[in-house]
């Protein structure tokens, strides 16, 4: 017989919540938000919805303690990446202690653990003290408009973001910056090299410098929690037809960042590359612009939340391990808003791939650890 938390997880996976900013035709979070709101309300929690964009609504549930104490938030996102190449992305399958399906690990497994923990506490009479808030937000997989909206109205003294950490207590993660680079050429007939200038070949020079820069960045002394920065070229486009010199080529790149690097390091680095290339060849024309970015995050070193979570994991029979995550999370948004956060969630595999799964036992253990954490932390 399946655990109710696993049944809840399967119900969440079965709802298409592909982020429409990532995949044309993505259904978004409307249906899953309605389902989560109904589940939390049925479990006796006070529920509020917060529309942050048309059809895109955060769901916030609150559970009040019997006396004064501290406030804690469980935060997770409802959206997923696209499903191209998947045979049955919304048909959750249980096999060998795993649950398969789009979003199973990223991050409906963590969301199910957090919801189940809050519902268990509500069923057992609530908290001895303080306040527990559970926030299911939209759009983490793209621009995090959900978390941005959440922190304008909801503040707690600490938070757990339930992203998949393989049961590690993550006290930091990298940031990212997206930059667009354009090289210019001269459009001409392919038989007339004296008239044409190839923008794509000129972009090749930029790409070679970016590759060299990436090797240099990754060779630097790593941050003890966040590791090293990195960069990669994500998207490229240019040209018109085979027999024409291309007059324009564009690359969109991502720079992963760590604490201590300049807030605008990607633009600084690319501008230096373009300047060097122009100094070497006065016919070279290139430009760059910033698209979007988010900062890296570190949990305050003196905060007691990580130690409390370590203790609850030990009580659940799990050896606690601290570390950092390579990917960005909404913990950075919460942290910037003055909510110290850790990232903690179940293990599995297949983030953003065609075969994604989460470990059932991890989902249940996360739930149990979060139940105890809420009781202890909120009691003050």
Helices and strands as residue ranges (DSSP letters): H 4-13, H 30-42, E 46-53, E 56-64, E 71-77, E 93-95, E 98-100, I 104-108, H 109-123, E 131-137, H 145-150, E 159-161, E 169-173, E 175-184, H 199-218, E 230-238, E 248-257, H 265-280, E 285-294, E 297-298, H 305-315, E 322-325, H 331-336, E 341-343, E 348-349, E 357-359, H 360-379
